[in-house]
Amino acid sequence: LAGKVTCMCGDGTNDVGALKRAHVGVSILSAPEIERKQREAAGTAKALRAEEKARRKARKKSGEAKQAKETKEGAGRWQKALRQMAEAEEDLNKTVLGDASIASPFTARTVSIACCKDVLLRGRCTLVTMMQIYKILGINCLLNALVLSKLHMYGVKQGDRQLTALGILVAGLFFFVSRAKPLDKLSPRKPPTSILSLQPFLSIFLQFFVHAAAILAATRLSLLYVDPHDPHDTPDGPFRPTPLNTACFLITLAATTSTFGANYRGRPYMEDLTHNTALRRTLRGCAIVLGVCVSEAFEPLNQLLQLSSLEGEVVTGGESAEGKVAGVLGLKAGL
């Protein structure tokens, strides 16, 4: 197995050398009597499930008295099986760990080698989660660099409350991404092992170009509503809500939230976005807040986020800033 990543599972002193030499060592308990109890309880539970399924199909043909009697007998057998499982679990907790647990980095209080599958499932889920976190951080860092360099020369700034709200939102989204659970089935396809490969780099830069184009387009459209001689719009001037600052903040917020949704990996290594309820609801809430802010349907929310009205006097004439920013947001959503 030279050049291969190996996983060793063992339960005795004779396995210590292999457990220490392997890349991943998992020690299990050696308890034949407990293993027999677990197999019997699992077999009983499986048989009861099959009987319950057959009973549902024949329910219309059976009488009520017979059905009640079978239900009572099945409940008694379920209680017995659950009691056997609980006793086996309690015996496992009382079992003293052997030499194999000292030599291996992982110890499973079980007599089955199924724990190796759990290590692979959770390890792949963790790897994919870290990969998508690196991609999200890379895209957000490039966007912040764009805002703090080129757009700063136009006087683009963000208020304290805007930065606080954005920071809390990003922290919550990262937390919800890290809470994703692995699937129960091991996929034959291996996940990427390094962020320093063509696929992640290509994904990061393509997404950055899309977001950067939207931010630059919103900036160019908003410059039509800004007085070039206003001292507040100088790079070193104080922050003041303007259509330029408001449009850039809304586009940046849309880019940040869409980055989390676009880079969430999901199957075949972790649960889908539809099953990650907290992340899905947060992204949906952000989309609703963005719509409310652009349409100015709830003025106190705009004041809380230090947003100015997107309807102002146009220097060169044309469509309102509100419609243009909404159009850019709609184009980003479509992409």
Sequence and secondary structure as in RCSB ss.txt:
>XXXX:A:sequence
LAGKVTCMCGDGTNDVGALKRAHVGVSILSAPEIERKQREAAGTAKALRAEEKARRKARKKSGEAKQAKETKEGA
GRWQKALRQMAEAEEDLNKTVLGDASIASPFTARTVSIACCKDVLLRGRCTLVTMMQIYKILGINCLLNALVLSK
LHMYGVKQGDRQLTALGILVAGLFFFVSRAKPLDKLSPRKPPTSILSLQPFLSIFLQFFVHAAAILAATRLSLLY
VDPHDPHDTPDGPFRPTPLNTACFLITLAATTSTFGANYRGRPYMEDLTHNTALRRTLRGCAIVLGVCVSEAFEP
LNQLLQLSSLEGEVVTGGESAEGKVAGVLGLKAGL
>XXXX:A:secstr
 TTS  EEEE SGGGHHHHHHSSEEEE    HHHHHHHHHHHHHHHHHHHHHHHHHHTTTTS HHHHHHHHHHHH
HHHHHHHHHHHHHHHHHHHS   HHHHHSSEE SSSSTHHHHHHHHHHHHHHHHHHHHHHHHHHHHHHHHHHHHT
GGGGT    HHHHHHHHHHHHHHHHHHHT  B SS  SS     SSSHHHHHHHHHHHHHHHHHHHHHHHHHGGG
S TT GGGSTTS     HHHHHHHHHHHHHHHHHHHHH   TTTB  TTT HHHHHHHHHHHHHHHHHHHT  HH
HHHHTT   S    SS  S HHHHHHHHHHHHHH 
